Amino acid sequence: MSVDATLSFEEAMEKYDPVLGFEVHVELNTKTKMFSSAPNVFGDEPNTNVNEVDLGMPGVLPVVNRTAIESSIKIGLALNCTIAETCRFARKNYFYPDTPKNFQTSQYDEPIAYDGYLDIELSDGTVFRVEIERAHMEEDAGKLTHMGGSAGRIQGADYSLVDYNRSGVPLVEIVTKPIQGAGSRAPELAKAYVAAVREIVKNLGVSDAKMERGNVRCDANVSLRPHGRERFGIRSETKNVNSLRAVEHAVRYEIQRHAAVLDSGEPVIQETRHWHEDTRSTTSGRAKSDADDYRYFPEPDLVPIVASREWVEELRATLPEPPADRRKRLQADWGYSDLEFRDVVNAGVMDEIEETIAAGAAATVARKWWMGEIVGRAKNADVDPGQLGVKPETIVELNKMVEAGKINNKMAAEVLDGVLAGEGTPAEIVEKRGLAVVSDDGPLLEAIDAALAAQPDVADKIRAGKLQAIGAIVGGVMKATRGQADAGRVKELILQRLGVEG
Amino acid sequence: MTELNSTDSNGAGSDGTALIRLSAARLAQKLAAGEVTSVEVTQAYLDRIAAVDGGPRGVHAFLHVNTEEALAVAAEVDAIRAAGGAAAAELHELAGVPIAVKDLIVTIGQPTTAGSKILEGWHSPYDATVVKRLRDAKMPILGKTNLDEFAMGSSTEHSAYGPTRNPWDLDRIPGGSGGGSAAAVAAFEAPLALGTDTGGSIRQPGAVTGTVGVKPTYGSVSRYGAIAMASSLDQIGPVSRTVLDSALLHQVIGGHDPYDSTSLPDPLEDLVAAARLGNVDGMKIGIIKELHGEGYQAGVENRFNESLELLKQAGAEIVEVSCPNFKYALGAYYLIMPSEASSNLAKFDGVRYGLRVLPKDAPLTIERVMGATRAAGFGDEVKRRIILGTYALSAGYYDAYYGSAQKVRTLIQRDFEAAFTQADVLISPTAPTTAFKLGEKLNDPLAMYLNDVATIPANMAGVPGLSLPGGLADEDGLPVGIQLLAPARQDARLYRVGAVLESLLEAKWGGPLLAQAPALATSVAGPVESLVEAQEAK
């Protein structure tokens, strides 16, 4: 696989102005599928959640899932869209084995929701408005697994396995208008936009919104144009970028790649690109032109969907608090400063902190754990913090142990690692690893005496009132006790020993 | 009001040859009265199928004969009747009356081929809604009837399993696509059958075989389980020997189905009552100016005029209406139907079920397997329509073809609306000619398409149509069909008028038209093998 040339991001930004566009597919969490009564469940044995409709058997007909329509209208409303009074489904015809009928039932020129917007808050508090072109309903395709051959592609595979469990799962595709003017904030905006959409659908309760399960999938369109030029450049579409971090990275990479192509004097090829998390780069997929002919026509097996204004207003009345309002409320409830709260939001751990507080932790404790311990570990593991697998109950339990003086913070962090490594519950790990704060003063005093004897000059300084020097002795004691001593108690005892008032 | 009831085709004796000539309504009465058992009736039909359907000069109405299951259902009905009590009282009126099903309609336990090689040997894992309703009514299913491949044709010659012959003249076509169902009923191989009608596939075979066929209002009978040709035009309907029998069957299969989004929510009208109490006194019956005269065989025209005269005598007012846009119907139909068919038939690709053909040479890619499968599995007429439809839907052509055809459809609907302000029911010949010879139009698709000129407008507008025998053409002695058309959801009117016309005509003929059909040679020994299974054995 040839490696594409890239320019540095800074250089790309000096020369070019990026234009973005996103197609975000949201899988709805309806009980049944878009057009059949088969269960819409993730992760089951392949080809079990299917009936004759999902398999495209001869003679079958689709029936629209009413809940899916309601969910779609809710999404449209949350994205400040106009809801169509009537709209239709169409058939998108193409031959591919993941689509049992060899056409996808989708909306084409009559989306259920259109002309909306979403205000995206960037890390520094800047608000950027993303215009929404449309949100339309469609059905998901089955899942293909290509065996043998190279790179998991259908070309050159020995054979392919098809799982139709996903076939017919209801999707809402949210399409933005071209996003201009983001400049060097483009990668950040990309991530923030997808995060906002994910947050909205999760908040609405219409999707499980788990990116790692493909509940929310993003196709990112990127093009560059020289500064000052109005006409858009040729775009690439990077498919299935399935984590927030990947969205940011993919947009950044494509900007750098396009810039290098343009610099070389070559035209950018209009094509789909595949994102590779391991190399953090994209590779060429199939050439895509606007002339792809899907022979769309109105789906004759379905009648138009009529969304009466009364129905739309009823649904609007059921909408939960919008995420932006929710953020304001949570910040006030938790008493975080603007900076603290923004850090929490940018780190993507607001929901997790809310859950941790709900599990019994104080707001400050929850923040300390997520921001102080877990975000860093997630970064090292290269995953989103929520995907690390830390349960709110674990944090509450660890914190209780610390507050009770059973373990100190350093030990707690070690226990957390143990929990993440699957060694058991915090209590089990404390037990197993023999972690406990030494509370018997006897051994401590021995260690203190040894430390004082080892550093007599320091002891003299403390006696002379230079209390800040105590750190060296404390350090010695902690070293001797392999960190199991309570540092506060150690300090007290040192001062006592030296007859100094603390 | 007099109760109308078509006379039976022969004296009702108790032996099998007489039994099979009884109407379904009469059979139902005899079954209810305990004068005959369902096993006797079913066996009589199975014997008739065995006698006339197979062999080189057989009718070949059936692709599969469902002997075992049909007899089991018949025995079950007989047992319930014999036991008496609530269960017997709750039996459906048609319980125990056998029926044949067009092989475009899926059935558990029997193969469904759609008349195509691409579905050879395929068994559906589910029942069509209409089949469920037949099972609920405990009607023994005799088997699956022949058709033009995927219902594409007007002669049943496009069946991949060989043509069906017209019982009136074995060298002639039985119409299509539902030639199998019509011929089965005409040849007394079944008292009732199900058909599907996209552009006349129930009515035109009815016309050329001297039987009754009804295309109900679009949406009044569930399409779930009818293998789609053109979704916006397809409709399942009854095939029978009398108008009342069609009403009885329509009543069984009709009504809302939650599995079909285009199914009408309205409760079904009492069609049987309409057929029993036919009356045309004071009704306005409109002759459609554009659907007779030039291009129609003289004998067809004569029988049509004769029917008009009889209706007038019975008290109907005959008026003439004009539907100027009907002249565009055939052209528009041949854009909409293939467009929808090209998409509906995309699923037959060898990936999940049915035929799979591997290309002989490498590479073995999915595209090439799909291509080889479709090339080998579809016949010429199906390919012709898929190519037409694919072209008509292509970017840049959509507006000129599919888009324009949809506009014509609206114009046709308006023509009907205007006509129905002047007449309660419209009338025309069902087909411009009597049955043509096998092979006569096989290489002339346009001539074949023209056969549906009078039936297509009803599908384009979604209105119901009924064809009933109008007598024999003077020049060739072959059956002529009379078509009645009513406004959408007014199917009852068809039965009301049809029953009157039928009884007037039968009075004139001195019995049912089918009584004049030549006797079929019954030399074939033994039961007819399922041709599909015979093919598989090869």
Chai-1 contact restraints between the chains, C-beta under 6 A:
chainA,res_idxA,chainB,res_idxB,connection_type,confidence,min_distance_angstrom,max_distance_angstrom,comment,restraint_id
A,E52,B,P125,contact,1.0,0.0,6.0,A-B,restraint_1
A,E52,B,Y126,contact,1.0,0.0,6.0,A-B,restraint_2
A,G56,B,K347,contact,1.0,0.0,6.0,A-B,restraint_3
A,P58,B,I227,contact,1.0,0.0,6.0,A-B,restraint_4
A,G59,B,V106,contact,1.0,0.0,6.0,A-B,restraint_5
A,G59,B,G225,contact,1.0,0.0,6.0,A-B,restraint_6
A,G59,B,A226,contact,1.0,0.0,6.0,A-B,restraint_7
A,G59,B,I227,contact,1.0,0.0,6.0,A-B,restraint_8
A,L61,B,Y224,contact,1.0,0.0,6.0,A-B,restraint_9
A,L61,B,D260,contact,1.0,0.0,6.0,A-B,restraint_10
A,V63,B,S261,contact,1.0,0.0,6.0,A-B,restraint_11
A,R91,B,S343,contact,1.0,0.0,6.0,A-B,restraint_12
A,N93,B,S343,contact,1.0,0.0,6.0,A-B,restraint_13
A,F95,B,M370,contact,1.0,0.0,6.0,A-B,restraint_14
A,P97,B,V351,contact,1.0,0.0,6.0,A-B,restraint_15
A,P97,B,I366,contact,1.0,0.0,6.0,A-B,restraint_16
A,K101,B,K347,contact,1.0,0.0,6.0,A-B,restraint_17
A,N102,B,A346,contact,1.0,0.0,6.0,A-B,restraint_18
A,N102,B,K347,contact,1.0,0.0,6.0,A-B,restraint_19
A,F103,B,S343,contact,1.0,0.0,6.0,A-B,restraint_20
A,F103,B,A346,contact,1.0,0.0,6.0,A-B,restraint_21
A,D293,B,S394,contact,1.0,0.0,6.0,A-B,restraint_22
A,D293,B,A395,contact,1.0,0.0,6.0,A-B,restraint_23
A,R295,B,L393,contact,1.0,0.0,6.0,A-B,restraint_24
A,F297,B,L393,contact,1.0,0.0,6.0,A-B,restraint_25
A,F297,B,Y402,contact,1.0,0.0,6.0,A-B,restraint_26
A,P300,B,S231,contact,1.0,0.0,6.0,A-B,restraint_27
A,P300,B,S232,contact,1.0,0.0,6.0,A-B,restraint_28
A,P300,B,E340,contact,1.0,0.0,6.0,A-B,restraint_29
A,D301,B,S231,contact,1.0,0.0,6.0,A-B,restraint_30
A,L302,B,S261,contact,1.0,0.0,6.0,A-B,restraint_31
A,V303,B,S261,contact,1.0,0.0,6.0,A-B,restraint_32
